[in-house]
Amino acid sequence: MKRKGFKRLIAALLAIIVLSAPITSSGAETFTDLAGYEYASEAIADWAAKGIIVGFGDGTYRPASYFTLAQYASVISRVLGYTTSANAAAYPQLSAAAWYTPAILKCIQEGVITVNSGGIISPDEPITRGEIMVFTAKAYKIAPVSGNTTFIDDATIPEAQKPYIKALQDRGLVVGSFSGTGYSVSANAYINRGDTAVLLYGINTAWEKIKAETGKTAPDASLWPDPLPPSGSTSYFKPPSYATSSVAVSPASTVAVNP
């Protein structure tokens, strides 16, 4: 993709706007608990309307709650339309009756979720910011890039995650949070449902733009523009308003239910 096309991609991502009112979408839930999470409301509204994300049946989205592996598998398999599954017999710890099992098996088949050496899958455990970036880079076939990121907490990023996080940063798909001295990625911190909606929606917006320009229907590494970070910049994009947001999340807010 040429630089001209990349500039159009930039424009698409910067089109993510901030809404201040509680969201109401035709055919979707109206969430009443988004105060303080207005930066995520456009992403939540759009995907709720499309049935990609849902609330908890009581009018809440619970944006401060941690996002679990099960919830991630459910969302990404919906948005990318996964249809094939890994062999369930190879993962006996996944209950056939669990709501998340079909989505997790699809993500395993697609190479998005890699089962660790012990064969352990913990669907109800919260996932970290670094983990979700790795999963998402793999889901959208964004090739890893060697080297360090320019995040001020680069030294704390697990080495196995760094190539994927760098690939996202170099393409301006993650900008981190501004702390006064620079942008940090907080790779080891758990990610909440509000921040997850913004991260996934932004990357998917970029993919939808590429898909429209190329006519391709499935992500491929060759479709993404080469990393071309401008000199002295941490990102291709002017950091949007949500990049400077800081949301306190309590471990007590963890939920393990269908998102």
Summary of the structure (lengths in Angstrom):
residues: 259
radius of gyration: 17.7
end to end distance: 35.2
largest distance: 52.1
contacts: 786
relative contact order: 0.19
helix: 39%
strand: 5%
